[in-house]
Amino acid sequence: MRLLMQVVIPVEKGNASALDGSMEAAFNNFMNMANPSVAYFFLHEGKRAALFILEETNQSKLMSYNEALFAALNADITITPVLSREEIREHL
């Protein structure tokens, strides 16, 4: 299943983790585990944020993806199943 994962990092934790290198380590760890096909980094309401598109068939792996970012960055995480334009056409 294709998933859109949005990660929003609180300002204080983001500042501290950017300075001590733990933000880079957390994202590298996540990227190595999840192997997202798309990764974008941006600001969301004044907070550091990231958006990933990944394929995952094993739902239990989502917990390990989330926990690494929760623990390291105090991140708010939203995961939403998504379809491509071609996939949605099949169902309309």
C-alpha positions as CSV (number, residue, x, y, z in Angstrom):
1,M,0.0,0.0,0.0
2,R,1.3,3.5,-0.9
3,L,1.3,5.8,2.1
4,L,1.8,9.5,2.6
5,M,3.6,10.2,5.9
6,Q,3.8,13.8,7.3
7,V,6.2,14.5,10.1
8,V,6.0,17.8,12.1
9,I,8.7,18.6,14.6
10,P,8.1,21.0,17.6
11,V,10.3,24.1,17.4
12,E,12.3,23.6,20.6
13,K,13.0,19.9,19.9
14,G,13.8,20.8,16.3
15,N,16.3,23.5,17.2
16,A,18.0,21.2,19.7
17,S,18.1,18.2,17.4
18,A,19.4,20.2,14.5
19,L,22.3,21.5,16.6
20,D,23.2,18.1,18.2
21,G,22.9,16.1,15.0
22,S,20.1,13.9,16.2
23,M,17.6,15.2,13.6
24,E,19.9,14.1,10.7
25,A,20.5,10.7,12.4
26,A,16.7,10.2,13.0
27,F,15.8,11.0,9.3
28,N,18.7,8.8,8.0
29,N,17.5,5.9,10.2
30,F,14.0,6.3,9.0
31,M,15.0,6.6,5.4
32,N,17.1,3.4,5.7
33,M,14.2,1.5,7.3
34,A,11.3,2.7,5.1
35,N,13.1,3.5,1.8
36,P,10.6,6.2,0.8
37,S,10.3,6.9,-2.9
38,V,9.8,10.6,-2.2
39,A,11.1,12.8,0.6
40,Y,10.4,16.5,0.9
41,F,11.4,18.8,3.8
42,F,9.6,22.1,4.4
43,L,8.1,24.5,7.0
44,H,4.6,23.8,8.3
45,E,3.0,26.5,10.5
46,G,6.5,27.7,11.5
47,K,7.8,24.2,12.4
48,R,10.2,21.9,10.6
49,A,8.3,19.2,8.6
50,A,8.8,16.4,6.2
51,L,6.7,14.5,3.8
52,F,7.4,11.0,2.6
53,I,5.7,8.6,0.1
54,L,6.4,5.0,0.9
55,E,5.2,1.5,0.0
56,E,4.4,-0.8,2.9
57,T,2.5,-4.0,3.0
58,N,3.4,-4.9,6.6
59,Q,1.4,-2.6,8.9
60,S,3.5,-3.6,12.0
61,K,6.5,-1.9,10.4
62,L,4.7,1.4,10.7
63,M,5.2,1.3,14.5
64,S,9.0,1.1,14.1
65,Y,9.0,4.0,11.6
66,N,6.9,6.1,14.0
67,E,8.7,5.2,17.2
68,A,12.1,6.3,15.8
69,L,10.8,9.7,14.9
70,F,8.6,10.1,18.1
71,A,11.5,9.2,20.4
72,A,14.2,11.3,18.6
73,L,12.1,14.3,17.6
74,N,8.9,14.4,19.6
75,A,7.3,14.5,16.1
76,D,3.6,14.6,15.3
77,I,3.1,12.0,12.6
78,T,0.2,11.5,10.2
79,I,0.0,8.5,7.8
80,T,-2.6,8.4,5.0
81,P,-3.1,5.8,2.3
82,V,-2.9,7.5,-1.1
83,L,-3.6,6.6,-4.8
84,S,-2.1,7.7,-8.0
85,R,-4.3,9.3,-10.7
86,E,-4.3,6.1,-12.6
87,E,-5.3,4.1,-9.6
88,I,-8.2,6.3,-8.7
89,R,-9.5,6.2,-12.3
90,E,-9.9,2.4,-11.9
91,H,-12.4,3.0,-9.1
92,L,-14.4,5.9,-10.4
